[in-house]
Every structure is written in structure tokens, then in C-alpha cells.
Amino acid sequence: MRSALQRLGPEADLLAVAETVKRMAFKITRVGELVGREAARRLGTVFGIVDVSLAPTPAEGDSVADILELIGVEQHRRARHDRGARAA
């Protein structure tokens, strides 16, 4: 995701960013499904779903926070939201 967004450059408009995220999310999801189906086949089990939405990524700079910064979401706005979520 990060490299796809970096290829757009800082002048990309929101529509271009949204389309890139949509395309990349589809590709990532599809590859994950194919890997999962193959793993299930080799293990002789049924393919299912595991929620890894909060799992860390092994690639430096590929966290959700880094992606948000890349598309222009300011750090202080996320921090303010996080403080409010903890207080609630």
C-alpha cells in the first residue's frame, strides 16, 4: 500500500488516493484468500477467516499509522482521537 501511494506523489488528489487504496486493498485481499485456500488445502482443512486487522506488519513503515500520515492525516488529530477513545 505504501509504495503504491508513494508512486502517486504528494500532489495526488483525494480521488486518486481513494482509487489506489481500493485497488490495492482488493489485490491484498485476493492474495490473502488464495494463500489461505492453498494452506487449508495442504492442511486438509476447511478455509476460514482469521481477523488480523490489528496484527503488526513485519515491514517497517507499513503500519496503519504510517499509511495515514502518508495520505495527509495529521499526527495530532489521531493522538487527540486516541486520548478521547481511552477516556470514554
VENTA-V832859 format. One record per residue. RES is the residue in one small letter. OMEGA is omega in radians with two decimals (none if undefined). BURIAL is I if it has 9 or more other ideal C-beta (glycine too) atoms within 8 Angstrom, else O. D_FIRST is the distance of its C-alpha to the first C-alpha in Angstrom with 1 decimal. Layout:
# VENTA-V832859
res:RES omega:OMEGA burial:BURIAL d_first:D_FIRST
res:RES omega:OMEGA burial:BURIAL d_first:D_FIRST
This chain:
# VENTA-V832859
res:m omega:-3.09 burial:I d_first:0.0
res:r omega:-3.10 burial:I d_first:3.8
res:s omega:3.11 burial:O d_first:5.6
res:a omega:3.12 burial:I d_first:5.2
res:l omega:3.10 burial:I d_first:6.2
res:q omega:3.12 burial:O d_first:8.6
res:r omega:3.11 burial:O d_first:10.0
res:l omega:-3.10 burial:I d_first:11.1
res:g omega:-3.07 burial:O d_first:13.1
res:p omega:-3.12 burial:O d_first:14.8
res:e omega:-3.09 burial:O d_first:17.2
res:a omega:3.10 burial:I d_first:14.9
res:d omega:-3.06 burial:O d_first:16.4
res:l omega:3.12 burial:O d_first:15.3
res:l omega:3.12 burial:O d_first:15.7
res:a omega:3.10 burial:I d_first:13.3
res:v omega:-3.13 burial:I d_first:10.6
res:a omega:3.12 burial:O d_first:11.6
res:e omega:3.12 burial:O d_first:11.7
res:t omega:3.11 burial:I d_first:8.3
res:v omega:-3.14 burial:I d_first:7.0
res:k omega:-3.14 burial:O d_first:10.0
res:r omega:-3.10 burial:I d_first:9.5
res:m omega:3.12 burial:I d_first:6.2
res:a omega:3.10 burial:I d_first:7.8
res:f omega:-3.12 burial:O d_first:10.9
res:k omega:3.14 burial:O d_first:10.0
res:i omega:-3.14 burial:I d_first:8.8
res:t omega:-3.14 burial:O d_first:11.9
res:r omega:3.11 burial:O d_first:14.1
res:v omega:3.10 burial:O d_first:13.5
res:g omega:3.11 burial:O d_first:14.3
res:e omega:-3.14 burial:O d_first:17.3
res:l omega:3.10 burial:O d_first:18.6
res:v omega:3.13 burial:O d_first:18.4
res:g omega:3.12 burial:I d_first:20.1
res:r omega:3.12 burial:I d_first:22.7
res:e omega:3.10 burial:O d_first:23.6
res:a omega:3.12 burial:O d_first:23.9
res:a omega:3.12 burial:I d_first:26.1
res:r omega:-3.12 burial:O d_first:28.2
res:r omega:3.13 burial:O d_first:28.8
res:l omega:3.14 burial:O d_first:29.7
res:g omega:-3.13 burial:O d_first:32.0
res:t omega:-3.13 burial:O d_first:30.6
res:v omega:3.07 burial:O d_first:29.1
res:f omega:3.12 burial:O d_first:25.3
res:g omega:-3.08 burial:O d_first:24.3
res:i omega:3.01 burial:O d_first:21.6
res:v omega:-3.13 burial:O d_first:20.6
res:d omega:3.12 burial:O d_first:18.7
res:v omega:-3.05 burial:O d_first:16.3
res:s omega:3.13 burial:O d_first:14.5
res:l omega:3.14 burial:O d_first:16.0
res:a omega:3.10 burial:O d_first:15.8
res:p omega:3.08 burial:O d_first:14.6
res:t omega:3.13 burial:O d_first:12.0
res:p omega:-3.08 burial:O d_first:13.7
res:a omega:3.10 burial:O d_first:11.3
res:e omega:3.12 burial:O d_first:12.5
res:g omega:-3.10 burial:O d_first:10.4
res:d omega:3.12 burial:I d_first:7.6
res:s omega:3.10 burial:O d_first:9.9
res:v omega:3.13 burial:O d_first:9.9
res:a omega:3.12 burial:O d_first:12.3
res:d omega:3.13 burial:I d_first:10.4
res:i omega:3.11 burial:I d_first:7.7
res:l omega:3.09 burial:I d_first:10.9
res:e omega:-3.11 burial:I d_first:12.6
res:l omega:-3.14 burial:I d_first:10.2
res:i omega:2.98 burial:O d_first:11.0
res:g omega:3.07 burial:O d_first:14.5
res:v omega:-3.04 burial:O d_first:15.6
res:e omega:-3.12 burial:O d_first:18.4
res:q omega:-3.05 burial:O d_first:19.1
res:h omega:3.10 burial:O d_first:22.6
res:r omega:3.10 burial:O d_first:21.8
res:r omega:-3.12 burial:I d_first:19.7
res:a omega:3.12 burial:O d_first:22.5
res:r omega:3.11 burial:O d_first:25.1
res:h omega:-3.14 burial:O d_first:23.6
res:d omega:3.14 burial:O d_first:23.4
res:r omega:3.13 burial:O d_first:27.0
res:g omega:-3.14 burial:O d_first:28.1
res:a omega:-3.14 burial:O d_first:26.5
res:r omega:-3.09 burial:O d_first:28.3
res:a omega:-3.07 burial:O d_first:31.6
res:a omega:none burial:O d_first:31.6
